[in-house]
């Protein structure tokens, strides 16, 4: 069996490392609840934690989210390893989703909560992190691939 979907693994690694480095910086540089205005009233670095999912959904009982992130991560890895050869856009999309799921999953297993720090105040958006960005970029890539690539296009899936 040959190694395939190289871009998937590279993107997942980059997303995971970027997420963990930025969270490490946040925990080292800021006190919980502290905020640093980058552009006053528009964008701040604000250190908060979240026991729930996106937008603090399921915060009251978010323990199951750690297992969900593990299941999604393992499922994506098996899919990329044993599944079909993915086109580039699919590899980027699934890779970003894996990187984000692993990043937030590591937080959930290590401390039971996720470190968030990106705070866009101009639009009153919930504080989020790099893993959240990765997951959203990944979903966008998968949607673009689903709606723009013909299902049986000859160059989309190369045999292993």
N, CA and C atoms as a LAMMPS dump frame, in Angstrom:
ITEM: TIMESTEP
0
ITEM: NUMBER OF ATOMS
480
ITEM: BOX BOUNDS ff ff ff
-5.0000000000000000e+02 5.0000000000000000e+02
-5.0000000000000000e+02 5.0000000000000000e+02
-5.0000000000000000e+02 5.0000000000000000e+02
ITEM: ATOMS id mol type element x y z
1 1 1 N 0.854 -1.184 0
2 1 2 C 0 0 0
3 1 3 C 0.897 1.243 0
4 2 1 N 0.581 2.178 -0.859
5 2 2 C 1.378 3.407 -0.949
6 2 3 C 0.755 4.495 -0.083
7 3 1 N 1.608 5.384 0.353
8 3 2 C 1.15 6.514 1.148
9 3 3 C 0.481 7.515 0.216
10 4 1 N -0.733 7.923 0.556
11 4 2 C -1.468 8.84 -0.315
12 4 3 C -2.007 10.008 0.489
13 5 1 N -2.594 10.934 -0.215
14 5 2 C -3.194 12.116 0.411
15 5 3 C -2.184 12.892 1.246
16 6 1 N -0.99 13.094 0.688
17 6 2 C 0.093 13.782 1.392
18 6 3 C -0.313 15.164 1.891
19 7 1 N -1.004 15.903 1.051
20 7 2 C -1.396 17.266 1.418
21 7 3 C -2.296 17.274 2.652
22 8 1 N -3.164 16.288 2.762
23 8 2 C -4.029 16.145 3.938
24 8 3 C -3.205 16.144 5.221
25 9 1 N -2.19 15.3 5.265
26 9 2 C -1.374 15.15 6.471
27 9 3 C -0.569 16.419 6.759
28 10 1 N -0.06 17.05 5.714
29 10 2 C 0.718 18.282 5.89
30 10 3 C -0.155 19.396 6.453
31 11 1 N -1.346 19.578 5.881
32 11 2 C -2.261 20.624 6.342
33 11 3 C -2.711 20.348 7.776
34 12 1 N -3.02 19.089 8.082
35 12 2 C -3.432 18.745 9.449
36 12 3 C -2.325 19.08 10.447
37 13 1 N -1.09 18.755 10.102
38 13 2 C 0.046 19.039 10.978
39 13 3 C 0.228 20.535 11.173
40 14 1 N 0.179 21.287 10.084
41 14 2 C 0.349 22.742 10.169
42 14 3 C -0.752 23.362 11.026
43 15 1 N -1.998 22.944 10.807
44 15 2 C -3.12 23.471 11.596
45 15 3 C -2.97 23.161 13.079
46 16 1 N -2.597 21.922 13.387
47 16 2 C -2.421 21.513 14.786
48 16 3 C -1.295 22.304 15.451
49 17 1 N -0.163 22.42 14.793
50 17 2 C 0.985 23.132 15.373
51 17 3 C 0.653 24.614 15.57
52 18 1 N 0.054 25.241 14.557
53 18 2 C -0.31 26.658 14.691
54 18 3 C -1.273 26.869 15.848
55 19 1 N -2.236 25.976 15.993
56 19 2 C -3.202 26.088 17.087
57 19 3 C -2.517 25.944 18.446
58 20 1 N -1.7 24.93 18.601
59 20 2 C -1.082 24.677 19.898
60 20 3 C -0.063 25.756 20.27
61 21 1 N 0.674 26.276 19.297
62 21 2 C 1.638 27.354 19.579
63 21 3 C 0.909 28.616 20.029
64 22 1 N -0.17 28.97 19.339
65 22 2 C -0.889 30.194 19.715
66 22 3 C -1.579 30.043 21.066
67 23 1 N -2.071 28.869 21.37
68 23 2 C -2.682 28.643 22.688
69 23 3 C -1.613 28.681 23.786
70 24 1 N -0.455 28.099 23.513
71 24 2 C 0.636 28.14 24.481
72 24 3 C 1.029 29.587 24.763
73 25 1 N 1.176 30.381 23.697
74 25 2 C 1.502 31.793 23.878
75 25 3 C 0.442 32.479 24.734
76 26 1 N -0.817 32.218 24.459
77 26 2 C -1.911 32.849 25.199
78 26 3 C -1.82 32.527 26.687
79 27 1 N -1.637 31.263 27.004
80 27 2 C -1.582 30.833 28.407
81 27 3 C -0.358 31.415 29.111
82 28 1 N 0.759 31.542 28.385
83 28 2 C 1.975 32.081 28.986
84 28 3 C 1.939 33.599 29.118
85 29 1 N 1.319 34.284 28.162
86 29 2 C 1.4 35.747 28.111
87 29 3 C 0.253 36.46 28.826
88 30 1 N -0.883 35.798 28.977
89 30 2 C -2.062 36.461 29.533
90 30 3 C -2.587 35.724 30.759
91 31 1 N -3.203 36.477 31.621
92 31 2 C -3.944 35.885 32.732
93 31 3 C -5.355 35.572 32.25
94 32 1 N -5.974 34.566 32.81
95 32 2 C -7.342 34.225 32.431
96 32 3 C -8.234 35.452 32.591
97 33 1 N -8.941 35.815 31.537
98 33 2 C -9.809 36.979 31.542
99 33 3 C -9.138 38.263 31.074
100 34 1 N -7.812 38.246 30.958
101 34 2 C -7.089 39.446 30.525
102 34 3 C -7.295 39.676 29.031
103 35 1 N -7.297 40.94 28.652
104 35 2 C -7.452 41.296 27.245
105 35 3 C -6.39 42.309 26.841
106 36 1 N -5.89 42.153 25.627
107 36 2 C -4.934 43.1 25.046
108 36 3 C -5.571 43.658 23.781
109 37 1 N -5.894 44.938 23.779
110 37 2 C -6.464 45.513 22.555
111 37 3 C -5.401 45.64 21.472
112 38 1 N -5.662 45.05 20.343
113 38 2 C -4.799 45.201 19.175
114 38 3 C -5.296 46.394 18.365
115 39 1 N -6.599 46.477 18.226
116 39 2 C -7.281 47.617 17.616
117 39 3 C -8.495 47.864 18.497
118 40 1 N -8.385 48.83 19.357
119 40 2 C -9.384 49.108 20.397
120 40 3 C -10.808 49.053 19.843
121 41 1 N -11.628 48.225 20.481
122 41 2 C -13.027 48.11 20.108
123 41 3 C -13.297 47.281 18.87
124 42 1 N -12.231 46.821 18.204
125 42 2 C -12.404 46.029 16.984
126 42 3 C -11.861 44.62 17.177
127 43 1 N -10.574 44.517 17.555
128 43 2 C -9.949 43.206 17.722
129 43 3 C -9.045 43.216 18.944
130 44 1 N -9.226 42.219 19.809
131 44 2 C -8.422 42.073 21.026
132 44 3 C -7.948 40.63 21.129
133 45 1 N -6.847 40.433 21.85
134 45 2 C -6.492 39.108 22.345
135 45 3 C -7.089 39.03 23.743
136 46 1 N -8.003 38.095 23.958
137 46 2 C -8.667 37.936 25.242
138 46 3 C -8.602 36.473 25.637
139 47 1 N -7.973 36.19 26.761
140 47 2 C -7.814 34.809 27.219
141 47 3 C -9.056 34.368 27.986
142 48 1 N -9.802 33.447 27.388
143 48 2 C -10.947 32.819 28.03
144 48 3 C -10.862 31.322 27.783
145 49 1 N -11.615 30.563 28.552
146 49 2 C -11.711 29.124 28.312
147 49 3 C -13.165 28.775 28.041
148 50 1 N -13.344 27.648 27.39
149 50 2 C -14.667 27.223 26.962
150 50 3 C -14.776 25.719 27.177
151 51 1 N -15.734 25.3 27.962
152 51 2 C -15.955 23.863 28.17
153 51 3 C -16.918 23.29 27.152
154 52 1 N -17.533 24.147 26.356
155 52 2 C -18.509 23.685 25.364
156 52 3 C -17.928 23.635 23.972
157 53 1 N -18.824 23.599 23.012
158 53 2 C -18.443 23.603 21.594
159 53 3 C -18.405 25.05 21.117
160 54 1 N -18.48 25.241 19.817
161 54 2 C -18.474 26.591 19.253
162 54 3 C -19.581 27.421 19.878
163 55 1 N -19.267 28.683 20.139
164 55 2 C -20.206 29.64 20.736
165 55 3 C -20.682 29.188 22.115
166 56 1 N -19.879 28.371 22.793
167 56 2 C -20.166 27.846 24.131
168 56 3 C -21.402 26.949 24.181
169 57 1 N -21.785 26.397 23.057
170 57 2 C -22.901 25.447 23.061
171 57 3 C -22.498 24.221 23.873
172 58 1 N -23.417 23.67 24.603
173 58 2 C -23.226 22.465 25.421
174 58 3 C -22.208 22.668 26.539
175 59 1 N -22.061 23.892 27.032
176 59 2 C -21.086 24.174 28.092
177 59 3 C -21.405 23.451 29.387
178 60 1 N -22.682 23.233 29.649
179 60 2 C -23.058 22.613 30.917
180 60 3 C -22.596 21.173 31.021
181 61 1 N -22.539 20.479 29.904
182 61 2 C -22.142 19.078 29.935
183 61 3 C -21.289 18.77 28.714
184 62 1 N -20.129 19.394 28.62
185 62 2 C -19.279 19.264 27.448
186 62 3 C -18.306 18.11 27.484
187 63 1 N -18.393 17.248 28.488
188 63 2 C -17.454 16.134 28.614
189 63 3 C -17.489 15.231 27.389
190 64 1 N -18.646 15.014 26.838
191 64 2 C -18.766 14.141 25.669
192 64 3 C -18.053 14.728 24.455
193 65 1 N -17.78 16.049 24.451
194 65 2 C -17.115 16.672 23.312
195 65 3 C -15.689 16.15 23.128
196 66 1 N -15.02 15.786 24.21
197 66 2 C -13.666 15.243 24.068
198 66 3 C -13.699 13.942 23.285
199 67 1 N -14.713 13.124 23.546
200 67 2 C -14.819 11.848 22.832
201 67 3 C -15.249 12.063 21.385
202 68 1 N -16.087 13.063 21.157
203 68 2 C -16.491 13.383 19.794
204 68 3 C -15.282 13.849 18.979
205 69 1 N -14.442 14.72 19.567
206 69 2 C -13.256 15.194 18.841
207 69 3 C -12.304 14.034 18.553
208 70 1 N -12.18 13.093 19.474
209 70 2 C -11.337 11.924 19.255
210 70 3 C -11.906 11.051 18.136
211 71 1 N -13.207 10.82 18.165
212 71 2 C -13.856 10.002 17.146
213 71 3 C -13.734 10.64 15.759
214 72 1 N -13.982 11.946 15.672
215 72 2 C -13.848 12.656 14.391
216 72 3 C -12.403 12.573 13.903
217 73 1 N -11.451 12.798 14.794
218 73 2 C -10.036 12.752 14.414
219 73 3 C -9.643 11.368 13.904
220 74 1 N -10.005 10.34 14.631
221 74 2 C -9.673 8.975 14.207
222 74 3 C -10.362 8.626 12.898
223 75 1 N -11.627 9.028 12.766
224 75 2 C -12.362 8.762 11.533
225 75 3 C -11.719 9.427 10.328
226 76 1 N -11.293 10.678 10.482
227 76 2 C -10.635 11.384 9.38
228 76 3 C -9.297 10.743 9.021
229 77 1 N -8.548 10.304 10.03
230 77 2 C -7.26 9.667 9.763
231 77 3 C -7.446 8.347 9.024
232 78 1 N -8.417 7.542 9.44
233 78 2 C -8.69 6.273 8.762
234 78 3 C -9.151 6.541 7.33
235 79 1 N -10.02 7.52 7.159
236 79 2 C -10.521 7.874 5.827
237 79 3 C -9.382 8.289 4.903
238 80 1 N -8.474 9.125 5.401
239 80 2 C -7.359 9.596 4.575
240 80 3 C -6.365 8.467 4.282
241 81 1 N -6.211 7.555 5.207
242 81 2 C -5.243 6.478 5.044
243 81 3 C -5.781 5.35 4.172
244 82 1 N -7.025 4.932 4.435
245 82 2 C -7.58 3.761 3.756
246 82 3 C -8.58 4.094 2.655
247 83 1 N -9.082 5.314 2.646
248 83 2 C -10.093 5.695 1.673
249 83 3 C -9.494 6.032 0.322
250 84 1 N -10.296 6.618 -0.541
251 84 2 C -9.829 6.941 -1.886
252 84 3 C -8.816 8.088 -1.867
253 85 1 N -8.096 8.206 -2.957
254 85 2 C -7.202 9.354 -3.12
255 85 3 C -8.1 10.582 -3.298
256 86 1 N -7.896 11.564 -2.477
257 86 2 C -8.713 12.777 -2.507
258 86 3 C -8.093 13.804 -3.435
259 87 1 N -8.928 14.667 -4.014
260 87 2 C -8.367 15.758 -4.803
261 87 3 C -7.772 16.788 -3.841
262 88 1 N -7.048 17.745 -4.361
263 88 2 C -6.327 18.706 -3.504
264 88 3 C -7.246 19.488 -2.579
265 89 1 N -8.361 19.955 -3.1
266 89 2 C -9.264 20.76 -2.278
267 89 3 C -9.857 19.926 -1.142
268 90 1 N -10.179 18.689 -1.418
269 90 2 C -10.675 17.796 -0.358
270 90 3 C -9.587 17.518 0.674
271 91 1 N -8.364 17.306 0.214
272 91 2 C -7.266 17.074 1.151
273 91 3 C -7.059 18.276 2.068
274 92 1 N -7.087 19.473 1.491
275 92 2 C -6.93 20.689 2.296
276 92 3 C -8.086 20.796 3.287
277 93 1 N -9.304 20.582 2.826
278 93 2 C -10.474 20.697 3.692
279 93 3 C -10.445 19.71 4.843
280 94 1 N -10.283 18.433 4.519
281 94 2 C -10.262 17.418 5.578
282 94 3 C -9.044 17.58 6.478
283 95 1 N -7.92 18.016 5.905
284 95 2 C -6.722 18.249 6.709
285 95 3 C -6.926 19.356 7.732
286 96 1 N -7.544 20.464 7.3
287 96 2 C -7.829 21.548 8.243
288 96 3 C -8.8 21.09 9.337
289 97 1 N -9.804 20.323 8.955
290 97 2 C -10.755 19.833 9.962
291 97 3 C -10.037 18.949 10.97
292 98 1 N -9.169 18.058 10.489
293 98 2 C -8.415 17.207 11.413
294 98 3 C -7.518 18.034 12.324
295 99 1 N -6.778 18.988 11.762
296 99 2 C -5.9 19.825 12.588
297 99 3 C -6.668 20.55 13.678
298 100 1 N -7.831 21.096 13.329
299 100 2 C -8.657 21.786 14.318
300 100 3 C -9.246 20.852 15.358
301 101 1 N -9.724 19.704 14.909
302 101 2 C -10.303 18.734 15.852
303 101 3 C -9.243 18.233 16.831
304 102 1 N -8.043 17.972 16.32
305 102 2 C -6.959 17.536 17.208
306 102 3 C -6.557 18.642 18.174
307 103 1 N -6.467 19.874 17.672
308 103 2 C -6.074 20.991 18.532
309 103 3 C -7.027 21.195 19.695
310 104 1 N -8.311 21.259 19.407
311 104 2 C -9.283 21.424 20.49
312 104 3 C -9.418 20.143 21.313
313 105 1 N -9.244 18.997 20.666
314 105 2 C -9.311 17.73 21.396
315 105 3 C -8.198 17.597 22.423
316 106 1 N -6.999 18.029 22.074
317 106 2 C -5.878 18.002 23.025
318 106 3 C -6.234 18.836 24.254
319 107 1 N -6.781 20.025 24.035
320 107 2 C -7.193 20.875 25.159
321 107 3 C -8.235 20.162 26.024
322 108 1 N -9.22 19.576 25.381
323 108 2 C -10.311 18.933 26.133
324 108 3 C -9.803 17.778 26.982
325 109 1 N -8.896 16.967 26.423
326 109 2 C -8.368 15.842 27.195
327 109 3 C -7.395 16.307 28.276
328 110 1 N -6.609 17.339 27.994
329 110 2 C -5.605 17.802 28.956
330 110 3 C -6.225 18.565 30.125
331 111 1 N -7.185 19.444 29.843
332 111 2 C -7.705 20.318 30.907
333 111 3 C -9.227 20.331 31.03
334 112 1 N -9.931 19.711 30.091
335 112 2 C -11.389 19.717 30.136
336 112 3 C -12.011 20.971 29.549
337 113 1 N -11.171 21.859 29.012
338 113 2 C -11.68 23.1 28.413
339 113 3 C -10.734 23.541 27.312
340 114 1 N -11.247 24.367 26.418
341 114 2 C -10.49 24.85 25.266
342 114 3 C -10.058 26.289 25.518
343 115 1 N -8.83 26.606 25.144
344 115 2 C -8.307 27.966 25.25
345 115 3 C -8.766 28.753 24.022
346 116 1 N -9.433 29.879 24.258
347 116 2 C -9.854 30.785 23.193
348 116 3 C -9.208 32.144 23.436
349 117 1 N -8.922 32.886 22.37
350 117 2 C -8.243 34.173 22.561
351 117 3 C -8.486 35.201 21.46
352 118 1 N -9.022 34.818 20.321
353 118 2 C -9.264 35.762 19.227
354 118 3 C -10.63 36.409 19.436
355 119 1 N -10.623 37.706 19.659
356 119 2 C -11.818 38.414 20.121
357 119 3 C -12.144 39.576 19.18
358 120 1 N -13.065 39.329 18.231
359 120 2 C -13.528 40.383 17.32
360 120 3 C -14.709 41.089 17.961
361 121 1 N -14.472 42.265 18.463
362 121 2 C -15.504 42.987 19.204
363 121 3 C -16.387 43.844 18.316
364 122 1 N -15.905 44.217 17.164
365 122 2 C -16.681 45.071 16.279
366 122 3 C -18.014 44.423 15.92
367 123 1 N -18.011 43.116 15.743
368 123 2 C -19.239 42.409 15.375
369 123 3 C -19.776 41.552 16.527
370 124 1 N -19.227 41.744 17.728
371 124 2 C -19.651 41.015 18.919
372 124 3 C -19.686 39.5 18.685
373 125 1 N -18.589 39.018 18.13
374 125 2 C -18.459 37.602 17.819
375 125 3 C -17.875 36.884 19.029
376 126 1 N -18.276 35.64 19.312
377 126 2 C -17.675 34.916 20.441
378 126 3 C -16.168 34.746 20.259
379 127 1 N -15.439 34.715 21.354
380 127 2 C -13.992 34.523 21.322
381 127 3 C -13.715 33.103 20.809
382 128 1 N -12.693 32.97 19.954
383 128 2 C -12.412 31.672 19.344
384 128 3 C -10.903 31.481 19.236
385 129 1 N -10.466 30.427 18.548
386 129 2 C -9.045 30.108 18.458
387 129 3 C -8.681 29.643 17.048
388 130 1 N -7.414 29.297 16.836
389 130 2 C -6.932 28.877 15.526
390 130 3 C -7.571 27.557 15.105
391 131 1 N -7.799 26.643 16.036
392 131 2 C -8.458 25.377 15.692
393 131 3 C -9.849 25.627 15.112
394 132 1 N -10.573 26.579 15.68
395 132 2 C -11.898 26.92 15.158
396 132 3 C -11.797 27.462 13.73
397 133 1 N -10.776 28.274 13.481
398 133 2 C -10.555 28.799 12.132
399 133 3 C -10.274 27.645 11.168
400 134 1 N -9.424 26.722 11.593
401 134 2 C -9.087 25.574 10.746
402 134 3 C -10.34 24.768 10.392
403 135 1 N -11.156 24.488 11.375
404 135 2 C -12.373 23.705 11.128
405 135 3 C -13.279 24.424 10.136
406 136 1 N -13.441 25.724 10.296
407 136 2 C -14.309 26.479 9.385
408 136 3 C -13.732 26.562 7.973
409 137 1 N -12.43 26.756 7.854
410 137 2 C -11.803 26.751 6.525
411 137 3 C -11.988 25.37 5.888
412 138 1 N -11.794 24.332 6.673
413 138 2 C -11.963 22.97 6.164
414 138 3 C -13.37 22.705 5.658
415 139 1 N -14.359 23.117 6.419
416 139 2 C -15.746 22.938 5.992
417 139 3 C -16.005 23.702 4.703
418 140 1 N -15.495 24.922 4.616
419 140 2 C -15.669 25.726 3.405
420 140 3 C -15.033 25.028 2.189
421 141 1 N -13.836 24.491 2.35
422 141 2 C -13.173 23.781 1.255
423 141 3 C -13.98 22.563 0.806
424 142 1 N -14.497 21.801 1.755
425 142 2 C -15.296 20.61 1.427
426 142 3 C -16.57 21.02 0.696
427 143 1 N -17.208 22.092 1.143
428 143 2 C -18.422 22.569 0.463
429 143 3 C -18.109 23.037 -0.953
430 144 1 N -17.022 23.77 -1.117
431 144 2 C -16.636 24.221 -2.457
432 144 3 C -16.366 23.014 -3.353
433 145 1 N -15.638 22.032 -2.832
434 145 2 C -15.351 20.83 -3.615
435 145 3 C -16.633 20.097 -3.984
436 146 1 N -17.559 20.016 -3.058
437 146 2 C -18.811 19.288 -3.296
438 146 3 C -19.663 19.959 -4.369
439 147 1 N -19.624 21.284 -4.424
440 147 2 C -20.497 21.998 -5.354
441 147 3 C -19.818 22.406 -6.66
442 148 1 N -18.502 22.269 -6.755
443 148 2 C -17.835 22.713 -7.977
444 148 3 C -17.2 21.589 -8.773
445 149 1 N -16.883 20.476 -8.154
446 149 2 C -16.241 19.385 -8.869
447 149 3 C -17.289 18.38 -9.323
448 150 1 N -17.263 18.013 -10.596
449 150 2 C -18.211 16.994 -11.055
450 150 3 C -17.962 15.681 -10.317
451 151 1 N -19.009 14.949 -9.958
452 151 2 C -18.84 13.738 -9.148
453 151 3 C -17.977 12.665 -9.803
454 152 1 N -17.997 12.544 -11.113
455 152 2 C -17.231 11.496 -11.785
456 152 3 C -16.17 12.067 -12.705
457 153 1 N -15.619 13.207 -12.333
458 153 2 C -14.588 13.833 -13.155
459 153 3 C -13.356 12.936 -13.185
460 154 1 N -12.819 12.63 -14.38
461 154 2 C -11.718 11.663 -14.475
462 154 3 C -10.461 12.029 -13.704
463 155 1 N -10.159 13.248 -13.442
464 155 2 C -8.93 13.592 -12.742
465 155 3 C -9.093 13.747 -11.247
466 156 1 N -10.301 13.612 -10.745
467 156 2 C -10.545 13.86 -9.322
468 156 3 C -9.996 12.758 -8.438
469 157 1 N -10.15 11.53 -8.83
470 157 2 C -9.72 10.41 -7.99
471 157 3 C -8.776 9.534 -8.815
472 158 1 N -7.54 9.5 -8.415
473 158 2 C -6.577 8.661 -9.111
474 158 3 C -6.486 7.339 -8.389
475 159 1 N -6.35 6.261 -9.077
476 159 2 C -6.221 4.963 -8.408
477 159 3 C -4.947 4.921 -7.574
478 160 1 N -4.981 4.152 -6.507
479 160 2 C -3.807 4.02 -5.627
480 160 3 C -2.709 3.237 -6.272
